[in-house]
């Protein structure tokens, strides 16, 4: 008896009399034992998801994010491609409209490519911004590699089509635009004053490309008014950002900490003054020979358009002074009074050009 007791209780802390071998040969004793479940049925694997509905929805979600990243609201800036032909009175011909539509699409593709690459590069910084954190790339709706890839493909296709379908100066200007904007994304936007010049030059290139596509000479007054008008809007945007992000600008746009609101105010006020001066000189320069009331019986639309132009600048300056001109396209499209003034100016300007 003393020799068999250890055998009867081996491995059983509760003092039971069944051995392990007996337990392993009695499956009904413990039906939920993992080893026994493995013998009854093969191991369960999660069912594969239904790829088609899920992938389609996911692709649509990403495509919507890509479209949003391309900034459709800012495509209105690309309408500047019609500025030079309109100023020269060569807008309403079949060749001009076809060529300008093509140039508009190419410039829009190039700008969208830059936006995609810029948002992919700035995704981490944008997540610290109160509004930019909702951008698709920063929010994770569009993966960063996808944004880089689509941006690169758009840029290459746009430049290739420009080289095939437009005069040589157009692809040269578009290439310079893309290169300059990519340099801006990488480093130039961190250089004081240079960042203002680069963004302003982008607007000026938009205004020039239409004239280059149609072989129209660009007047000095056109370039002065367009360039300083663009600088006015760019500096007003920076001023608004500095006002709204005061105290936290370093986390979102480090360069804003190096600008002072007083300096940015000085820049947009100076640019507005030069733009108005350039426009006035254009209007008065032609006053003695074009659209003279005694010669044609018409009102002096060229000179009268100065009033509408100045009113538009003053109206936009209201938003700049308040620090709410952070998105120029929203100011232009969202303010009814500014829209009415703009339409009046456009009508006067068109009449002045038509009777030159």
C-alpha positions as CSV (number, residue, x, y, z in Angstrom):
1,X,0.0,0.0,0.0
2,X,2.8,2.4,0.8
3,X,4.3,1.8,-2.6
4,X,1.1,2.3,-4.7
5,X,-0.1,5.5,-3.0
6,X,2.3,7.8,-4.9
7,X,1.2,6.2,-8.1
8,X,-2.5,6.7,-7.5
9,X,-2.0,10.4,-6.7
10,X,0.7,11.4,-9.1
11,X,0.0,14.7,-10.8
12,X,-3.3,15.2,-9.0
13,X,-3.2,17.9,-6.5
14,X,-6.9,17.3,-5.6
15,X,-6.0,13.8,-4.5
16,X,-8.1,12.1,-7.3
17,X,-7.6,8.6,-8.4
18,X,-7.7,9.0,-12.2
19,X,-4.5,9.1,-14.1
20,X,-3.6,11.5,-17.0
21,X,-3.7,8.6,-19.4
22,X,-7.3,7.8,-18.4
23,X,-8.3,11.4,-18.8
24,X,-6.7,11.7,-22.3
25,X,-8.7,8.6,-23.5
26,X,-12.1,9.9,-22.3
27,X,-13.1,12.7,-24.7
28,X,-16.6,13.1,-23.2
29,X,-15.2,14.1,-19.9
30,X,-14.1,17.6,-21.1
31,X,-15.8,18.5,-24.4
32,X,-14.4,22.0,-24.6
33,X,-10.8,21.0,-24.3
34,X,-8.9,22.9,-27.2
35,X,-7.0,19.7,-28.2
36,X,-10.3,17.8,-28.6
37,X,-11.9,20.6,-30.6
38,X,-8.9,20.5,-32.9
39,X,-9.5,16.8,-33.5
40,X,-13.2,17.3,-34.2
41,X,-13.1,20.2,-36.7
42,X,-10.3,21.9,-38.6
43,X,-9.1,25.2,-37.2
44,X,-11.4,28.1,-38.0
45,X,-10.1,30.9,-40.2
46,X,-11.8,34.3,-40.6
47,X,-13.9,34.4,-43.7
48,X,-12.3,36.5,-46.4
49,X,-14.0,39.9,-46.8
50,X,-16.1,40.5,-49.9
51,X,-13.4,42.4,-51.9
52,X,-15.6,43.8,-54.6
53,X,-18.0,46.0,-52.6
54,X,-15.4,47.0,-50.1
55,X,-12.7,47.8,-52.7
56,X,-15.1,49.8,-54.8
57,X,-16.2,51.9,-51.9
58,X,-12.7,52.4,-50.8
59,X,-11.5,53.4,-54.3
60,X,-14.4,55.9,-54.6
61,X,-13.5,57.3,-51.1
62,X,-9.9,57.7,-52.2
63,X,-10.9,59.3,-55.6
64,X,-13.1,61.8,-53.7
65,X,-10.2,62.6,-51.5
66,X,-7.9,63.1,-54.5
67,X,-10.4,65.4,-56.1
68,X,-10.7,67.4,-52.9
69,X,-6.9,67.6,-52.6
70,X,-6.8,69.0,-56.2
71,X,-8.6,72.1,-54.8
72,X,-11.5,72.6,-57.2
73,X,-12.4,75.9,-55.6
74,X,-9.0,77.2,-56.6
75,X,-9.3,76.3,-60.2
76,X,-11.0,79.7,-60.6
77,X,-7.4,81.2,-60.4
78,X,-6.6,79.4,-63.7
79,X,-9.1,81.6,-65.5
80,X,-6.3,84.1,-65.5
81,X,-5.2,82.3,-68.7
82,X,-7.8,84.4,-70.6
83,X,-6.5,87.7,-69.2
84,X,-3.9,88.5,-71.9
85,X,-6.1,87.5,-74.9
86,X,-9.0,89.4,-73.4
87,X,-6.8,92.5,-72.9
88,X,-5.7,92.3,-76.5
89,X,-9.3,91.8,-77.8
90,X,-8.5,88.4,-79.3
91,X,-10.6,86.2,-77.0
92,X,-13.7,85.3,-79.1
93,X,-12.4,83.3,-81.9
94,X,-12.7,79.6,-82.4
95,X,-8.9,79.0,-82.3
96,X,-8.5,81.2,-79.2
97,X,-11.3,79.5,-77.3
98,X,-10.0,76.0,-78.2
99,X,-6.4,76.8,-77.3
100,X,-7.3,78.6,-74.1
101,X,-9.5,75.7,-72.9
102,X,-6.6,73.4,-73.5
103,X,-4.2,75.6,-71.7
104,X,-6.7,76.0,-68.8
105,X,-6.9,72.2,-68.5
106,X,-3.1,71.8,-68.6
107,X,-2.5,74.5,-66.0
108,X,-5.2,73.0,-63.8
109,X,-3.5,69.6,-64.0
110,X,-0.1,71.0,-63.2
111,X,-1.5,72.9,-60.2
112,X,-3.4,69.8,-59.0
113,X,-0.2,67.8,-59.2
114,X,1.6,70.4,-57.1
115,X,-1.2,70.4,-54.5
116,X,-1.1,66.6,-54.2
117,X,2.7,66.5,-53.7
118,X,2.6,69.5,-51.3
119,X,-0.1,67.9,-49.2
120,X,1.7,64.6,-49.1
121,X,4.9,66.3,-48.0
122,X,3.1,68.5,-45.4
123,X,0.8,65.8,-44.0
124,X,2.4,65.8,-40.5
125,X,2.4,69.6,-40.2
126,X,-1.1,69.9,-41.5
127,X,-2.4,67.7,-38.8
128,X,-1.4,70.4,-36.3
129,X,-3.5,73.0,-38.2
130,X,-7.1,73.7,-37.1
131,X,-8.5,73.5,-40.6
132,X,-5.8,71.9,-42.7
133,X,-6.0,68.8,-40.5
134,X,-9.2,68.0,-42.4
135,X,-7.4,67.8,-45.7
136,X,-7.7,64.3,-47.2
137,X,-4.0,63.4,-47.0
138,X,-3.6,64.7,-43.5
139,X,-6.8,63.0,-42.4
140,X,-5.7,59.7,-43.9
141,X,-8.4,59.5,-46.5
142,X,-5.7,59.5,-49.2
143,X,-2.5,57.6,-48.5
144,X,0.7,59.6,-48.8
145,X,2.2,57.3,-51.5
146,X,-1.0,57.6,-53.5
147,X,-0.9,61.4,-53.4
148,X,2.8,61.4,-54.5
149,X,2.1,58.9,-57.3
150,X,-1.0,60.6,-58.7
151,X,0.7,64.0,-58.5
152,X,3.8,62.8,-60.4
153,X,1.7,61.2,-63.1
154,X,-0.5,64.3,-63.5
155,X,2.6,66.5,-63.9
156,X,4.3,64.3,-66.5
157,X,1.1,63.9,-68.5
158,X,0.3,67.6,-68.5
159,X,3.8,68.6,-69.6
160,X,3.9,65.9,-72.3
161,X,0.5,67.0,-73.7
162,X,1.6,70.6,-73.6
163,X,4.7,69.8,-75.6
164,X,2.6,67.9,-78.2
165,X,-0.4,70.3,-78.5
166,X,0.8,73.8,-77.8
167,X,3.5,76.3,-79.0
168,X,7.0,75.7,-77.5
169,X,6.8,78.6,-75.0
170,X,3.8,77.0,-73.2
171,X,5.4,73.8,-72.1
172,X,8.5,75.8,-71.2
173,X,6.5,78.0,-68.9
174,X,4.5,75.1,-67.5
175,X,7.8,73.2,-66.8
176,X,9.2,76.3,-65.0
177,X,5.9,76.6,-63.0
178,X,6.0,73.0,-61.8
179,X,9.7,73.1,-61.0
180,X,9.3,76.4,-59.1
181,X,6.3,75.1,-57.2
182,X,8.1,71.9,-56.3
183,X,11.1,73.9,-55.1
184,X,8.6,76.0,-53.1
185,X,7.2,72.8,-51.5
186,X,10.6,71.5,-50.6
187,X,12.4,74.6,-49.4
188,X,11.5,78.0,-50.8
189,X,8.4,78.4,-48.7
190,X,10.7,78.6,-45.7
191,X,12.7,81.5,-47.1
192,X,11.6,85.0,-46.0
193,X,10.1,87.1,-48.8
194,X,11.1,84.6,-51.4
195,X,7.9,82.6,-50.6
196,X,5.8,85.7,-51.4
197,X,7.6,86.1,-54.7
198,X,7.2,82.5,-55.7
199,X,3.4,82.4,-55.1
200,X,3.0,85.8,-56.8
201,X,5.0,84.5,-59.8
202,X,2.6,81.5,-60.1
203,X,-0.3,83.9,-60.6
204,X,1.7,85.9,-63.1
205,X,2.5,82.8,-65.1
206,X,-1.2,82.0,-65.3
207,X,-1.8,85.4,-66.7
208,X,1.1,85.1,-69.2
209,X,0.4,81.6,-70.5
210,X,-2.7,82.5,-72.5
211,X,-0.8,85.2,-74.4
212,X,2.0,82.8,-75.1
213,X,-0.4,80.2,-76.4
214,X,-1.8,82.6,-78.9
215,X,1.3,84.6,-79.7
216,X,0.0,87.8,-78.2
217,X,2.6,90.4,-77.0
218,X,2.3,91.2,-73.3
219,X,2.2,94.9,-72.4
220,X,4.2,96.3,-69.6
221,X,1.1,97.7,-67.9
222,X,-0.6,94.3,-68.0
223,X,2.4,92.6,-66.4
224,X,2.7,95.4,-63.7
225,X,-1.0,95.4,-62.8
226,X,-1.3,91.6,-62.8
227,X,2.0,91.0,-60.8
228,X,1.3,93.5,-58.1
229,X,-2.4,92.6,-57.9
230,X,-1.3,89.0,-57.3
231,X,1.2,90.2,-54.6
232,X,-1.6,92.2,-53.0
233,X,-3.7,89.0,-52.6
234,X,-0.8,86.8,-51.5
235,X,0.4,89.2,-48.9
236,X,-3.2,89.7,-47.7
237,X,-3.5,85.9,-47.3
238,X,-0.3,85.7,-45.3
239,X,-1.4,88.6,-43.2
240,X,-4.7,86.9,-42.5
241,X,-2.9,83.6,-41.6
242,X,-0.6,85.5,-39.2
243,X,-3.5,87.2,-37.5
244,X,-5.6,84.0,-37.1
245,X,-2.7,81.8,-36.1
246,X,-1.0,84.3,-33.8
247,X,0.8,82.4,-31.0
248,X,0.6,79.0,-32.7
249,X,1.9,79.8,-36.2
250,X,5.2,78.0,-35.6
251,X,3.4,74.7,-35.4
252,X,1.7,75.1,-38.8
253,X,3.7,77.5,-40.9
254,X,7.1,78.2,-39.3
255,X,7.8,81.2,-41.6
256,X,4.9,83.1,-40.1
257,X,6.8,83.5,-36.9
258,X,9.5,85.5,-38.9
259,X,7.0,87.8,-40.5
260,X,5.3,90.5,-38.4
261,X,1.7,91.6,-39.1
262,X,3.0,95.1,-39.6
263,X,5.4,94.0,-42.3
264,X,2.7,92.0,-44.1
265,X,0.3,94.8,-43.9
266,X,2.9,97.1,-45.4
267,X,3.4,94.6,-48.3
268,X,-0.2,94.2,-49.2
269,X,-0.8,98.0,-49.0
270,X,2.2,98.7,-51.2
271,X,1.2,96.1,-53.7
272,X,-2.4,97.4,-53.9
273,X,-1.1,100.9,-54.5
274,X,1.2,99.9,-57.3
275,X,-1.5,97.7,-59.0
276,X,-3.9,100.6,-59.0
277,X,-1.2,102.9,-60.3
278,X,-0.3,100.5,-63.1
279,X,-4.0,100.2,-64.1
280,X,-4.5,103.9,-64.1
281,X,-1.5,104.5,-66.3
282,X,-2.9,101.9,-68.8
283,X,-6.3,103.6,-68.8
284,X,-4.9,107.1,-69.2
285,X,-2.3,106.2,-71.7
286,X,-4.9,105.3,-74.3
287,X,-7.4,108.0,-73.4
288,X,-6.3,110.4,-76.1
289,X,-6.5,107.9,-79.0
290,X,-8.9,105.1,-78.0
291,X,-12.6,105.3,-77.4
292,X,-12.8,109.1,-77.4
293,X,-16.4,110.2,-77.0
294,X,-16.1,112.9,-79.7
295,X,-14.8,110.4,-82.2
296,X,-17.0,107.4,-81.6
297,X,-19.9,108.7,-79.6
298,X,-19.1,106.1,-76.8
299,X,-18.4,106.7,-73.2
300,X,-14.8,106.6,-72.1
301,X,-15.0,103.0,-70.8
302,X,-11.3,102.7,-70.5
303,X,-11.1,105.5,-68.0
304,X,-14.3,104.7,-66.3
305,X,-13.2,101.2,-65.6
306,X,-10.6,102.7,-63.2
307,X,-13.4,103.5,-60.8
308,X,-14.6,99.9,-60.7
309,X,-11.1,98.5,-60.4
310,X,-10.3,100.8,-57.4
311,X,-13.6,99.9,-55.7
312,X,-12.8,96.2,-56.1
313,X,-9.3,96.7,-54.6
314,X,-10.8,98.7,-51.7
315,X,-13.5,96.1,-51.1
316,X,-11.0,93.3,-51.0
317,X,-8.8,95.3,-48.6
318,X,-11.7,95.3,-46.1
319,X,-11.2,91.5,-45.8
320,X,-7.5,91.8,-45.7
321,X,-7.6,94.4,-42.9
322,X,-9.9,92.2,-40.9
323,X,-7.6,89.2,-41.3
324,X,-10.2,87.2,-43.1
325,X,-8.6,87.0,-46.6
326,X,-6.9,83.7,-45.9
327,X,-8.6,82.0,-48.9
328,X,-8.8,84.5,-51.8
329,X,-11.1,82.3,-53.9
330,X,-13.6,82.3,-51.0
331,X,-13.5,86.0,-50.7
332,X,-13.9,86.6,-54.4
333,X,-16.7,84.0,-54.8
334,X,-18.4,84.5,-51.4
335,X,-18.8,88.3,-51.2
336,X,-21.8,89.5,-53.2
337,X,-20.8,93.2,-53.3
338,X,-17.3,92.3,-54.6
339,X,-18.9,90.0,-57.2
340,X,-21.1,92.8,-58.5
341,X,-18.2,95.3,-58.6
342,X,-16.2,92.7,-60.5
343,X,-18.9,92.1,-63.0
344,X,-19.2,95.9,-63.6
345,X,-15.5,96.2,-64.0
346,X,-15.4,93.3,-66.4
347,X,-18.1,94.9,-68.5
348,X,-16.4,98.2,-68.7
349,X,-13.0,96.6,-69.4
350,X,-14.5,94.5,-72.2
351,X,-16.1,97.6,-73.8
352,X,-12.8,99.5,-73.5
353,X,-10.9,96.7,-75.2
354,X,-13.5,96.1,-77.8
355,X,-13.3,99.7,-79.0
356,X,-9.6,100.1,-78.9
